[in-house]
Structures are given as C-alpha cells and as structure tokens.
Amino acid sequence: MFKCLSAAVIGAGVALSLTGSAQAVTQNPYSLDLWTIQDSNPTPPPDGYYAGPNLSEWRAGEGLPDGGESDQSNALYFQKFTGTYTDSGAGAYIQGEEGITLTEIGYDFRNDSHCGAGAPRFNIYVEGMGTYYFSLGCYYGNRHSTPVPGHPNWSRVRFSDDDVYPSSSEQSPWPGFGNVIVSDIWIVFDEGLDQGNGYFYMDNINLNGTFITKPLPTLSIDNVSASEGSTPSADFTVSLSEPSEDTVTVDYKTASRSAVAGGDYQPVTGTLTFAPGTQTQTISVPIVNDSRDEVKELFVVNLTNPTNAVLAAPAAPATPLARSGRLIGARLESAAPTVHGTCTIRDNDAAPIVSVNNAAVTEGDNGQTVNAVFKVTLSAASGRTITVHYETANRGALAGADYKAVSGTLTFEPGTRSLTIQVPVIGDSTHEEKETFVMNLDNPVNATVNAPNNTLTDSRGLAFINDND
C-alpha cells in the first residue's frame, strides 16, 4: 500500500515534528533534518494498528562502519508503528541539495527492514515540474539492490530512471538523471504495521556519489556573567551535542571586546580534551577586581580547531516550504549556540566623588586680568564619562567689577582624574581688602559631590583675590 504522505499530507493539518537537525560533516555538502508525523488518533489493537510512536533517529552501533571519523557505525532508523492508512510517518529532509544536477541516488539498508512498494522512498521536487517519487521496492535480490560487500545482512540500492514516477498524471515525464536540477529531496517512510514490521534501518545515503551519514557531534560554549570582587573567575561550559565514541579536542583562547586583558580579566589559552563518553568541560578565566567605577565590560572565549567534532552554527528559525500554494514541509536550522562564549563583567565599585579646591590670585594693574585657577578632581579614576556643572557666585567680590562670572559643564573622559576651571580676575587701582568669590559644583553624572563643608573634598571652592594697590 502506498500513500503520498510527504507531497499531500505534510502540512495539511497534521503536526510535523522535526526530531533532530544534522550538520554536514566537514567537506560533505549535504546534511539531514529528521522529522516525524504522529497519528493524531491512534487506535490500539485489536481494532487497529498501533504499537507506539513514529520515530526518526540515529542509532549508534546499528549501521555500517565506513572507516571514517564521521559515522561511528550509526544507522538512520525510521519507525511507523501505526497502520499505513493513517496520515503519519517518519523521514528526513536533505539539506544542501538545492540547485544540484541529480546524477545518482540510493542508500544501504539492513535486510530485516520493511521495504514495501512505496516506502521508503525519495520525494524529489523539481521547480516548475512538481514532485517525483523514487521507490518501487528494495528487497534483496531484485533489480534495485545488491549485497554490501563484507556485510551479508545489508543491501545496497541505486535507483535508475525506470524507478521514478510523477506524483500527478498531469506532470511531464521525468527528464532523466543528469538532466534535472532539484529543489528539495525528502526521504519518506509511511507504510505501517499492516504492511510489515513498521521499521527501517538505513545507512550511507548516496547523493551524487557522496555518502550522507550521521554527522560529528557539535561543540558549543555558553555565555556567562561575573561580578568584580565576588566572582573570582568566569566559568564557561563547553558542551558536545552528544557523547562521542572518540576523543574530542578543541582549542580555546580569550579575546577582548570592551574589557581589557590584564586589567579586567587574565587571558587564557589552551586545548580542551573530551574523553569518550564525556559531554561537558569547563574553561575558567580569572576576573581582576579593580577600584575603578565602570560600565559592564565584555570579553569572549573563542573555540577553534576541533577534532572529531564540528563547531556549532548560529541559530536560525524554521521556515516553511511552499510549493504551488501547498505546504509540503519545513526546513529546520538547528538552534545552536555560536562558536564563542561571551562574559559580561559587572562592576562593584562606587561612583567617585568630585571636588574643587580653593584658589588664590593677586589682581593685576588697572584694566588687566589674571586667572584664578580652580582644580576639579575625582576621588578615583572612573571607567565612565563623568560630567559636572560649575558656576561662580559672589562672596564679597562682585562679578563684573572684581572678576568675570563663568559657568558651564566639565567632562571627564574615562581615566581622567582632574580638570581646571579658569576665572578672569579684573585689576583696578583701588586699594582694597582681600576679596572672595565662590566656585560651586552641582548636578554630577556618574559621580557624586559632597555638600559644602569647608574642606578640600567638597563641592565649593573659594577664590581669594589679593590686592596689589
């Protein structure tokens, strides 16, 4: 019994569950996204065929060894433990195939697998022409399969132009291998327990002479945060997507963003080693506790040069594939972290205090001016930009007669501790007592000021004008 599941049913009101996403192994342009559609209303025996959920998964140790580091004897396992008549099934979507000219397609299968007239099959979509099915059975000994050398329990299928037929009687005939550019390729297993044992073991999927096997595990690293003073180190967790049968290694090295190596954190570099079966490792980066008030700062740990694994790819959302107004599936990019982890360092230091000192000046001759210079100082250097407003005020001396009034805003760039304010003092020919005016600070940003208290660390400075007449 043959149901056109992937072409007509996927996306037609049933739940498509993508059960995994496989990244291509290095140098392999193709990879697999695994999917299942569960029976929405399973009927258990004896009234119907139901023995469990549908599955699409890799199974370790169940496949053919290929002698390379990318496979580890894994088999692609499909299971449909319901009746064929149900709108459900399992399969895989081949990624990286769009735009290729198809010259060869096939797979290896374990001989105890169910292999019917229409399942498993390849559904191949050709832009402007529609979907074509490659199936017509795969039993050992027929025209489609030959024994896998050295593995008597496995057979090899290679499809020919005689094994394809269109999904609609209105479609054009199959153009033939070497004459068609494909857009999408789906592997579909949708024959159930009424047709056979309901499962299928597949390995070494052949697309244009390239085997698509289970990919290497992916390496990822998390993001962390640390607080100066309370967190002695930033501890990054590096994870494998699944345990490996082989030893996995990856190089790591810190790199600055806004944080400074040696000033905000101690740089580290090295190689992580995952023994077989180990899935996580930790990289510890010492955090430097300084006395500077700062904004949040960042550094990263980069992963490079993996062996027996690949670096995780950036996350991307699933997107539907619409064909002639009909949804026939969904692409899924694995939601994986990036190949570097970011640490955010939170500061624990108080904002500095800004203060102004006193100034003294001897007035010049009549009509001449000299400057009274006030020094404005931060109690500590800051990693932030600091501003403070300043303005003169009379206190015995009169603005316009004895000095020129000034006001404005001082800006301390990060790392700057002191600035000056100059106030012109006006000379005259009148004999006078010592006169005084005031420099006031207020409205600080990213700093504080002490109330006037007649000390050298408050927000008011006094200027003393000494007479020269």
Secondary structure, 3 states (H helix, E strand, C coil): CCCCHHHHCCCCCCCEEEEEECCCCCCCCCEEEEEEECCCCCCCCCCCCECCCCEEEEECCCCCCCCCCCCCCCEEEEECCECCCCCCEEEEEEECCCCCECCCEEEEEECCCCCCCCCCEEEEEECCCEEEEECCCCCCCCCCEEEECCEEEEEEEECCHHHEEECCCCCCCCCCCCCCECCEEEEEECCCCCCCCCEEEEEEEEECCEEECCCCCEEEECCEEEECCCCCEEEEEEEECCCCCCCEEEEEEEEECCCCECCCECCCEEEEEECCCCCEEEEEEEECCCCCECCCEEEEEEEEEEECCEECCCCCCCEEEEECCEEEEEECCCCCCCCEEEEEEECCCCCCEEEECCEEEECCCCCCEEEEEEEEEECCCECCCEEEEEEEEEEECCECCCECCCEEEEEECCCCCEEEEEEEEECCCCCCCCEEEEEEEEEEECCECCCCCCCCCCCEEEEEEECCC
